[in-house]
Amino acid sequence: MDAKDNRFFERFSPEGKDHLLSQLTHHTLPDGAWLFHEGDEAAGICLILEGEIEILKAAGVRDEILGIFAAGDYFGEVAVLDGQGRSTAARARGEVAIAILPGAALLEALDREPVSLTLSLFQNVLSHLRRTNALFISEIVRKEKLSLVGEMASSLMHDLRNPLTGIQLAAELIKMDHSDDETVLCCDNIRLQCDRVVAMAGELLEFSRGETKLDLAPTETTTFISTFTRLNNDFFQTKEIDFSFNAEPAEIEVDSMRLLRLLQNLVTNAVDALANQPGARIDVYAGVSEGIFYLTVSDNGPGIPPEIQDRLFEPFVTHGKKGGTGLGMAIARNVVTAHGGTITFETTPGEGTCFVVKLPQFADAA
């Protein structure tokens, strides 16, 4: 876009606009380049001509994105008007073309323009400040929630280890005295379920710290799916839902325990969505194609509400679930990302939803 079409110039007189346009300097920034950092002296107002700029604020150990400005937007007027340093940082989101209007040129032009223009500029500043404050407070609240989750998970791990270890030892003793296949299978299930409980608490603790540690090991798609169905067989039998599991044989290298919990989350969410729906169906597929491991979960439920679709993978976003924490999908995305993969979904109101997880077949391909 041409700089003259930026909305910053909407209320300027033709003479004032022409003068300011003559003062602009044009720049191109590569992806990830910093335009300025917090505390930097304000060189002027930034007009975005092409691409996007993200505005960030330091919050603890990392920067938090407070907003994203696109072509036609402008920002940076606060530091110019109050004469102080930058209160936030700005970074290119992809390649960006911008124009910089020197602060001195703006202040000089405002002296010649009607007071209504200055008031309009201040209204825009206040609008930005209100939105930024709301986002920042929301982020602080989110961090406090995660901190509480971390404390809870740490306490759970401490309190669960001893009783679960006792349960596992008892199961091993039963196996020693009863070697029939059914008893051995039940005891193995007990051990695995105990491991899952401890691992879930550990996963919550890692998530609260912003970590995801994987225990990668080779397995088979068929083994992965059969393990999942074996652990959830009793659960499936209590639901009036037609479950379908299909695995095309292939070797994969993943953190099976974490992926089992991811699949558990997707299936449980689908079950909740299908509550009391006649003809309810859930289809799970696992297979490999061209070096990519595909894991899909489809249902014929009501679909994901539009109001949460854009935020589905954010922490503490939940809808229509009694007792839901809103952490399941956020943790699932972290697990997928740690594997070097992606998780997406397609949903249609009244027809259903399909989640698609794509991971590298082997770790060295990530």
C-alpha positions as CSV (number, residue, x, y, z in Angstrom):
1,M,0.0,0.0,0.0
2,D,1.1,3.6,-0.5
3,A,1.9,5.6,2.6
4,K,-0.6,8.3,1.6
5,D,-3.4,5.7,2.1
6,N,-2.5,4.9,5.7
7,R,-5.3,5.8,8.1
8,F,-2.9,8.0,10.1
9,F,-3.4,10.8,7.6
10,E,-7.3,10.7,7.5
11,R,-7.9,13.9,9.5
12,F,-4.9,16.0,8.3
13,S,-5.4,18.9,5.9
14,P,-4.2,18.3,2.4
15,E,-1.3,20.7,3.0
16,G,-0.4,19.0,6.3
17,K,-0.6,15.6,4.8
18,D,1.6,16.5,1.8
19,H,4.2,18.0,4.2
20,L,4.3,14.9,6.4
21,L,4.5,12.6,3.5
22,S,7.7,14.4,2.4
23,Q,9.2,13.7,5.8
24,L,8.8,10.0,5.7
25,T,11.7,7.5,5.5
26,H,11.0,4.0,4.1
27,H,12.4,0.8,5.4
28,T,12.1,-3.0,4.8
29,L,12.5,-5.4,7.7
30,P,13.1,-9.2,7.5
31,D,11.1,-11.6,9.5
32,G,11.9,-11.4,13.2
33,A,13.8,-8.1,13.0
34,W,13.3,-5.7,15.9
35,L,12.0,-2.2,15.1
36,F,12.7,-1.0,18.6
37,H,13.0,-2.4,22.2
38,E,11.5,-1.2,25.5
39,G,13.2,1.9,26.7
40,D,14.5,3.0,23.3
41,E,14.3,6.6,22.4
42,A,11.2,7.3,20.2
43,A,12.4,8.1,16.6
44,G,8.9,8.7,15.4
45,I,5.6,7.1,14.4
46,C,5.6,3.8,12.4
47,L,3.2,3.5,9.5
48,I,2.8,-0.1,8.2
49,L,2.7,-0.4,4.4
50,E,3.0,-4.2,4.0
51,G,3.1,-7.1,6.4
52,E,2.6,-7.2,10.1
53,I,4.3,-5.9,13.3
54,E,3.8,-7.5,16.7
55,I,4.0,-5.4,19.8
56,L,5.6,-7.1,22.8
57,K,6.0,-6.4,26.6
58,A,8.5,-8.1,28.8
59,A,6.7,-10.3,31.3
60,G,9.1,-12.4,33.4
61,V,11.4,-14.6,31.4
62,R,9.8,-14.0,28.1
63,D,8.1,-11.3,26.0
64,E,4.4,-11.4,25.7
65,I,2.6,-10.4,22.5
66,L,0.1,-7.6,23.3
67,G,-1.1,-6.9,19.7
68,I,-0.5,-7.3,16.0
69,F,-0.6,-4.4,13.6
70,A,-1.2,-4.9,9.9
71,A,-0.8,-2.8,6.7
72,G,-2.7,0.4,7.1
73,D,-2.2,0.6,10.8
74,Y,0.2,3.0,12.7
75,F,1.7,2.9,16.2
76,G,4.3,4.6,18.4
77,E,2.5,7.9,19.0
78,V,2.6,7.5,22.8
79,A,6.3,7.8,23.1
80,V,6.4,10.7,20.7
81,L,3.6,12.6,22.4
82,D,4.9,12.1,26.0
83,G,8.6,12.4,25.1
84,Q,9.5,9.3,27.1
85,G,11.2,6.1,25.9
86,R,9.3,3.2,24.2
87,S,7.0,1.4,26.7
88,T,6.9,-1.8,24.5
89,A,9.0,-3.5,21.8
90,A,8.1,-4.0,18.2
91,R,9.2,-6.9,15.9
92,A,8.5,-7.8,12.3
93,R,6.1,-10.7,11.7
94,G,7.3,-11.9,8.3
95,E,8.8,-9.4,5.9
96,V,7.5,-5.9,6.5
97,A,7.6,-2.6,4.7
98,I,7.2,0.5,6.9
99,A,7.5,4.2,6.8
100,I,8.8,6.3,9.8
101,L,7.5,9.8,10.5
102,P,9.9,11.7,12.7
103,G,8.4,12.8,16.0
104,A,9.5,16.4,15.6
105,A,7.7,16.7,12.2
106,L,4.5,15.4,13.7
107,L,4.6,17.8,16.7
108,E,5.3,20.7,14.4
109,A,2.4,19.7,12.1
110,L,0.0,19.4,15.0
111,D,0.6,23.1,15.9
112,R,-0.8,24.1,12.5
113,E,-3.7,21.6,12.4
114,P,-7.1,22.0,14.1
115,V,-7.3,21.0,17.8
116,S,-9.9,18.3,16.8
117,L,-7.1,16.4,15.0
118,T,-4.9,16.3,18.2
119,L,-7.9,15.1,20.2
120,S,-8.6,12.4,17.6
121,L,-4.9,11.3,17.9
122,F,-5.2,11.1,21.7
123,Q,-8.4,9.1,21.4
124,N,-6.5,6.6,19.3
125,V,-3.8,6.5,21.9
126,L,-6.2,5.9,24.7
127,S,-7.9,3.1,22.7
128,H,-4.6,1.4,22.2
129,L,-3.7,1.8,25.9
130,R,-7.0,0.3,27.1
131,R,-6.6,-2.7,24.8
132,T,-3.0,-3.2,25.7
133,N,-3.7,-3.0,29.5
134,A,-6.5,-5.5,29.2
135,L,-4.3,-7.9,27.3
136,F,-1.4,-7.5,29.7
137,I,-3.6,-8.0,32.8
138,S,-5.1,-11.1,31.1
139,E,-1.6,-12.5,30.6
140,I,-0.7,-11.8,34.2
141,V,-3.8,-13.7,35.4
142,R,-3.0,-16.6,33.0
143,K,0.5,-16.8,34.5
144,E,-0.9,-16.8,38.0
145,K,-3.2,-19.6,37.1
146,L,-0.3,-21.6,35.6
147,S,1.7,-21.0,38.7
148,L,-1.1,-22.5,40.8
149,V,-1.4,-25.4,38.4
150,G,2.3,-26.0,38.8
151,E,2.1,-26.0,42.6
152,M,-0.9,-28.4,42.5
153,A,0.9,-30.7,40.1
154,S,4.0,-30.8,42.3
155,S,2.0,-31.6,45.4
156,L,0.1,-34.3,43.5
157,M,3.3,-36.0,42.3
158,H,4.6,-36.0,45.9
159,D,1.4,-37.4,47.3
160,L,0.7,-40.0,44.6
161,R,4.1,-41.7,44.3
162,N,4.0,-43.7,47.5
163,P,0.5,-45.2,47.2
164,L,0.9,-45.9,43.4
165,T,4.2,-47.6,44.0
166,G,2.4,-49.8,46.6
167,I,-0.3,-50.6,44.1
168,Q,2.3,-51.5,41.4
169,L,4.2,-53.8,43.8
170,A,1.0,-55.5,44.8
171,A,0.2,-56.1,41.1
172,E,3.7,-57.6,40.6
173,L,3.2,-60.0,43.5
174,I,-0.1,-61.1,42.1
175,K,1.6,-61.9,38.8
176,M,4.2,-64.0,40.6
177,D,1.5,-66.2,42.1
178,H,-0.9,-66.2,39.2
179,S,0.7,-66.6,35.8
180,D,-2.5,-67.1,33.7
181,D,-2.8,-64.8,30.7
182,E,-5.9,-62.9,32.0
183,T,-4.3,-62.1,35.4
184,V,-1.0,-61.1,33.8
185,L,-2.8,-58.7,31.4
186,C,-4.8,-57.2,34.3
187,C,-1.7,-56.6,36.3
188,D,0.1,-55.1,33.4
189,N,-2.8,-52.7,32.9
190,I,-2.7,-51.8,36.6
191,R,1.0,-50.9,36.3
192,L,0.5,-48.9,33.1
193,Q,-2.4,-47.0,34.5
194,C,-0.4,-46.1,37.6
195,D,2.4,-44.9,35.3
196,R,-0.1,-42.8,33.4
197,V,-1.4,-41.1,36.6
198,V,2.1,-40.0,37.7
199,A,3.0,-39.0,34.1
200,M,-0.1,-36.8,33.9
201,A,0.9,-34.9,37.1
202,G,4.4,-34.6,35.7
203,E,3.0,-33.3,32.4
204,L,1.0,-30.6,34.2
205,L,4.1,-29.6,36.1
206,E,6.1,-29.3,32.9
207,F,3.4,-27.3,31.2
208,S,3.3,-24.8,34.0
209,R,7.0,-24.3,33.6
210,G,6.9,-24.1,29.8
211,E,8.7,-27.4,29.3
212,T,7.9,-30.5,27.3
213,K,10.4,-33.4,27.8
214,L,9.9,-36.3,25.5
215,D,10.9,-40.0,26.0
216,L,11.1,-41.1,22.4
217,A,11.2,-44.8,21.6
218,P,10.3,-47.0,18.6
219,T,6.9,-48.6,18.5
220,E,4.2,-49.7,16.0
221,T,1.1,-47.9,15.0
222,T,-0.9,-51.1,15.7
223,T,0.7,-51.5,19.1
224,F,-0.1,-47.8,19.9
225,I,-3.8,-48.2,19.0
226,S,-4.2,-51.6,20.7
227,T,-2.7,-50.2,23.9
228,F,-5.1,-47.3,23.8
229,T,-8.2,-49.5,23.3
230,R,-7.1,-52.0,25.9
231,L,-6.7,-49.3,28.5
232,N,-10.1,-47.8,27.7
233,N,-12.2,-50.8,26.9
234,D,-14.3,-50.5,30.1
235,F,-14.8,-46.8,29.4
236,F,-16.0,-47.5,25.8
237,Q,-18.5,-50.1,27.0
238,T,-20.3,-47.5,29.2
239,K,-20.9,-45.2,26.2
240,E,-23.7,-45.5,23.6
241,I,-21.3,-44.5,20.9
242,D,-20.0,-46.5,17.9
243,F,-16.2,-46.5,18.2
244,S,-14.0,-47.4,15.2
245,F,-10.2,-47.8,15.5
246,N,-8.1,-48.4,12.4
247,A,-4.3,-48.6,12.3
248,E,-2.2,-49.3,9.2
249,P,0.9,-51.1,10.3
250,A,4.1,-49.0,10.4
251,E,7.0,-48.3,12.7
252,I,7.1,-44.9,14.4
253,E,9.3,-43.2,16.9
254,V,7.3,-41.2,19.5
255,D,6.7,-40.6,23.1
256,S,4.0,-43.2,23.4
257,M,2.8,-42.3,26.9
258,R,2.3,-38.6,26.0
259,L,0.6,-39.5,22.7
260,L,-1.7,-41.9,24.5
261,R,-2.8,-39.0,26.8
262,L,-3.2,-36.7,23.8
263,L,-5.4,-39.3,22.1
264,Q,-7.3,-39.8,25.4
265,N,-8.0,-36.1,25.5
266,L,-9.3,-35.9,21.9
267,V,-11.5,-39.0,22.3
268,T,-12.9,-37.8,25.7
269,N,-13.7,-34.4,24.2
270,A,-15.5,-36.1,21.3
271,V,-17.4,-38.3,23.8
272,D,-18.5,-35.2,25.8
273,A,-19.6,-33.5,22.6
274,L,-21.7,-36.5,21.6
275,A,-23.5,-36.9,24.9
276,N,-27.1,-38.3,24.3
277,Q,-26.8,-37.9,20.5
278,P,-28.5,-40.8,18.6
279,G,-26.2,-42.5,16.1
280,A,-23.1,-41.1,17.7
281,R,-19.8,-42.2,16.1
282,I,-16.1,-41.7,16.7
283,D,-13.4,-42.8,14.3
284,V,-9.7,-43.0,15.1
285,Y,-7.0,-43.6,12.5
286,A,-3.3,-44.1,12.8
287,G,-1.0,-44.5,9.8
288,V,2.1,-43.4,8.0
289,S,2.5,-41.7,4.6
290,E,5.6,-40.3,3.0
291,G,7.5,-40.2,6.4
292,I,4.6,-38.5,8.3
293,F,2.7,-40.2,11.1
294,Y,-1.0,-39.3,10.9
295,L,-3.3,-39.6,13.9
296,T,-6.9,-38.5,13.4
297,V,-10.0,-38.4,15.5
298,S,-13.3,-37.7,13.9
299,D,-16.8,-37.5,15.3
300,N,-20.3,-36.6,14.0
301,G,-21.1,-34.3,16.8
302,P,-22.3,-30.7,16.9
303,G,-19.0,-29.2,16.0
304,I,-16.8,-26.7,17.9
305,P,-18.5,-23.4,18.8
306,P,-17.2,-20.5,16.6
307,E,-16.5,-18.4,19.6
308,I,-13.7,-20.6,20.8
309,Q,-12.3,-22.0,17.5
310,D,-9.5,-19.4,17.2
311,R,-8.5,-19.9,20.9
312,L,-9.0,-23.6,21.2
313,F,-5.3,-24.4,21.9
314,E,-4.9,-21.6,24.4
315,P,-4.7,-22.4,28.1
316,F,-7.9,-22.2,30.1
317,V,-10.2,-22.2,27.1
318,T,-13.1,-24.6,27.6
319,H,-16.8,-24.8,26.6
320,G,-19.7,-26.8,27.8
321,K,-17.7,-29.2,30.0
322,K,-18.5,-29.5,33.7
323,G,-15.2,-29.4,35.6
324,G,-13.2,-28.7,32.5
325,T,-9.8,-27.0,33.1
326,G,-9.2,-25.8,29.6
327,L,-5.6,-27.2,29.7
328,G,-6.0,-30.4,27.7
329,M,-5.8,-28.9,24.2
330,A,-3.0,-26.5,25.2
331,I,-0.9,-29.4,26.5
332,A,-1.8,-31.5,23.4
333,R,-0.4,-28.8,21.2
334,N,2.8,-28.5,23.2
335,V,3.3,-32.3,22.9
336,V,2.8,-32.2,19.2
337,T,5.1,-29.2,18.8
338,A,7.8,-30.9,20.8
339,H,7.6,-33.8,18.4
340,G,8.1,-31.4,15.5
341,G,4.6,-31.8,14.3
342,T,1.3,-30.0,13.9
343,I,-2.3,-30.4,15.2
344,T,-5.2,-28.9,13.2
345,F,-9.0,-29.4,13.0
346,E,-11.9,-29.0,10.7
347,T,-15.4,-28.5,12.1
348,T,-18.8,-28.1,10.7
349,P,-21.8,-27.0,12.8
350,G,-24.2,-30.0,13.2
351,E,-22.0,-32.4,11.3
352,G,-18.9,-33.0,13.4
353,T,-15.2,-32.3,13.9
354,C,-12.0,-34.0,12.7
355,F,-8.6,-33.4,14.5
356,V,-5.5,-34.2,12.5
357,V,-2.1,-34.7,14.2
358,K,0.9,-34.9,11.9
359,L,4.3,-36.0,13.3
360,P,7.6,-37.0,11.8
361,Q,7.7,-40.8,11.5
362,F,11.1,-40.9,13.1
363,A,12.7,-38.4,15.5
364,D,15.7,-37.6,13.3
365,A,13.3,-36.4,10.6
366,A,11.8,-33.7,12.9
